[in-house]
Amino acid sequence: MHRPDPDAARPTDAGSRWSHVSPPLLLAVLVVMLGDVVTTGFGLYIGLDEGNPFVATLVAELGLGGLVLLKAVTAALLVALPSLTRRSRRTFRFGSLVYLAVGTLVVLSNLVAIASVAA
């Protein structure tokens, strides 16, 4: 007997289009994104340089708003792209966990850099 896969893509009616999104996981991603923006902004304010060349260029051209824009686009892609896969719920969770791991390391790195200047 075949059981339906709970991670399989669902029909795209209005009620299920975003059913693959886990609100607590998305909230965690948004908190890490906010942590990156705040620590990056503070680091730049106290004279540190942005270590990512792409982000450094973006911030040089658009200010901290460029980083906010980058985070908004990243969050939108994280929510929208999994719906194109057969296992959208699993894809969203995997992408979110990868972002949380990398983003947390970035925030911690920013905090260490800030602490080293403040000490």
C-alpha positions as a Markdown table, in Angstrom:
| # | Residue | x | y | z |
|---|---|---|---|---|
| 1 | Met | 0.0 | 0.0 | 0.0 |
| 2 | His | 1.4 | 3.4 | -1.0 |
| 3 | Arg | 1.2 | 6.3 | 1.6 |
| 4 | Pro | 1.4 | 9.8 | 0.3 |
| 5 | Asp | 4.7 | 11.7 | 1.0 |
| 6 | Pro | 4.0 | 14.5 | 3.5 |
| 7 | Asp | 6.9 | 16.4 | 2.0 |
| 8 | Ala | 5.7 | 16.2 | -1.5 |
| 9 | Ala | 4.5 | 19.4 | -3.2 |
| 10 | Arg | 0.9 | 20.2 | -2.7 |
| 11 | Pro | -1.4 | 21.8 | -5.2 |
| 12 | Thr | -0.9 | 25.5 | -5.4 |
| 13 | Asp | -4.2 | 26.8 | -4.2 |
| 14 | Ala | -4.2 | 29.9 | -2.1 |
| 15 | Gly | -4.4 | 27.9 | 1.2 |
| 16 | Ser | -1.4 | 25.7 | 0.6 |
| 17 | Arg | 1.0 | 27.7 | -1.5 |
| 18 | Trp | 3.1 | 28.5 | 1.5 |
| 19 | Ser | 2.3 | 25.4 | 3.5 |
| 20 | His | 6.0 | 24.3 | 3.3 |
| 21 | Val | 7.0 | 27.3 | 5.4 |
| 22 | Ser | 7.6 | 26.6 | 9.1 |
| 23 | Pro | 6.8 | 29.9 | 10.9 |
| 24 | Pro | 9.2 | 29.2 | 13.9 |
| 25 | Leu | 12.0 | 28.3 | 11.5 |
| 26 | Leu | 11.4 | 31.4 | 9.4 |
| 27 | Leu | 11.3 | 33.5 | 12.5 |
| 28 | Ala | 14.7 | 32.1 | 13.6 |
| 29 | Val | 16.1 | 32.9 | 10.2 |
| 30 | Leu | 14.8 | 36.5 | 10.4 |
| 31 | Val | 16.2 | 36.9 | 13.9 |
| 32 | Val | 19.7 | 35.8 | 12.6 |
| 33 | Met | 19.3 | 38.1 | 9.6 |
| 34 | Leu | 18.5 | 41.0 | 12.0 |
| 35 | Gly | 21.5 | 40.1 | 14.2 |
| 36 | Asp | 23.7 | 40.2 | 11.1 |
| 37 | Val | 22.4 | 43.6 | 10.1 |
| 38 | Val | 22.7 | 45.1 | 13.6 |
| 39 | Thr | 26.2 | 43.7 | 14.3 |
| 40 | Thr | 27.4 | 44.7 | 10.8 |
| 41 | Gly | 26.0 | 48.2 | 11.2 |
| 42 | Phe | 27.6 | 48.6 | 14.6 |
| 43 | Gly | 30.9 | 47.2 | 13.4 |
| 44 | Leu | 31.0 | 49.6 | 10.5 |
| 45 | Tyr | 30.0 | 52.5 | 12.9 |
| 46 | Ile | 33.0 | 51.8 | 15.1 |
| 47 | Gly | 35.4 | 51.6 | 12.2 |
| 48 | Leu | 35.5 | 47.9 | 11.2 |
| 49 | Asp | 35.5 | 46.9 | 7.5 |
| 50 | Glu | 33.0 | 44.5 | 5.9 |
| 51 | Gly | 34.8 | 41.2 | 5.2 |
| 52 | Asn | 32.5 | 40.0 | 2.4 |
| 53 | Pro | 33.6 | 41.9 | -0.8 |
| 54 | Phe | 30.1 | 41.6 | -2.4 |
| 55 | Val | 28.4 | 43.0 | 0.8 |
| 56 | Ala | 31.2 | 45.6 | 1.2 |
| 57 | Thr | 30.4 | 46.9 | -2.3 |
| 58 | Leu | 26.7 | 46.8 | -1.7 |
| 59 | Val | 27.0 | 48.7 | 1.6 |
| 60 | Ala | 29.4 | 51.2 | 0.0 |
| 61 | Glu | 26.9 | 51.9 | -2.8 |
| 62 | Leu | 23.6 | 51.7 | -0.8 |
| 63 | Gly | 24.5 | 52.0 | 2.8 |
| 64 | Leu | 23.2 | 49.6 | 5.4 |
| 65 | Gly | 19.9 | 49.6 | 3.4 |
| 66 | Gly | 21.8 | 47.5 | 0.8 |
| 67 | Leu | 22.4 | 44.8 | 3.4 |
| 68 | Val | 18.7 | 45.0 | 4.5 |
| 69 | Leu | 17.7 | 44.6 | 0.8 |
| 70 | Leu | 20.0 | 41.6 | 0.4 |
| 71 | Lys | 18.5 | 40.0 | 3.5 |
| 72 | Ala | 15.0 | 40.6 | 2.2 |
| 73 | Val | 15.8 | 39.1 | -1.2 |
| 74 | Thr | 17.4 | 36.1 | 0.6 |
| 75 | Ala | 14.4 | 35.6 | 2.8 |
| 76 | Ala | 12.0 | 35.8 | -0.2 |
| 77 | Leu | 14.0 | 33.2 | -2.1 |
| 78 | Leu | 14.2 | 31.0 | 0.9 |
| 79 | Val | 10.4 | 31.0 | 1.1 |
| 80 | Ala | 9.6 | 30.9 | -2.6 |
| 81 | Leu | 12.1 | 28.6 | -4.2 |
| 82 | Pro | 11.3 | 25.4 | -2.3 |
| 83 | Ser | 7.8 | 25.5 | -3.8 |
| 84 | Leu | 9.4 | 24.6 | -7.1 |
| 85 | Thr | 10.7 | 21.3 | -5.7 |
| 86 | Arg | 8.9 | 18.1 | -5.2 |
| 87 | Arg | 9.8 | 18.1 | -1.5 |
| 88 | Ser | 9.2 | 21.7 | -0.7 |
| 89 | Arg | 8.9 | 21.3 | 3.1 |
| 90 | Arg | 12.1 | 19.4 | 3.3 |
| 91 | Thr | 13.8 | 21.9 | 1.0 |
| 92 | Phe | 12.7 | 24.8 | 3.1 |
| 93 | Arg | 13.8 | 23.2 | 6.3 |
| 94 | Phe | 17.2 | 22.3 | 4.8 |
| 95 | Gly | 17.8 | 25.8 | 3.3 |
| 96 | Ser | 16.7 | 27.4 | 6.6 |
| 97 | Leu | 19.0 | 25.2 | 8.7 |
| 98 | Val | 22.0 | 26.0 | 6.4 |
| 99 | Tyr | 21.2 | 29.7 | 6.6 |
| 100 | Leu | 20.9 | 29.5 | 10.4 |
| 101 | Ala | 24.3 | 27.7 | 10.7 |
| 102 | Val | 26.2 | 30.1 | 8.4 |
| 103 | Gly | 24.3 | 33.2 | 9.6 |
| 104 | Thr | 25.0 | 32.4 | 13.3 |
| 105 | Leu | 28.7 | 32.0 | 12.5 |
| 106 | Val | 28.7 | 35.4 | 10.8 |
| 107 | Val | 26.9 | 37.1 | 13.7 |
| 108 | Leu | 29.4 | 35.4 | 16.2 |
| 109 | Ser | 32.3 | 36.5 | 14.0 |
| 110 | Asn | 30.9 | 40.1 | 14.0 |
| 111 | Leu | 30.6 | 40.0 | 17.8 |
| 112 | Val | 34.2 | 38.8 | 18.2 |
| 113 | Ala | 35.4 | 41.6 | 15.9 |
| 114 | Ile | 33.4 | 44.2 | 17.8 |
| 115 | Ala | 34.7 | 42.9 | 21.1 |
| 116 | Ser | 38.3 | 42.9 | 19.9 |
| 117 | Val | 38.0 | 46.6 | 19.1 |
| 118 | Ala | 36.1 | 47.5 | 22.3 |
| 119 | Ala | 38.7 | 45.7 | 24.5 |
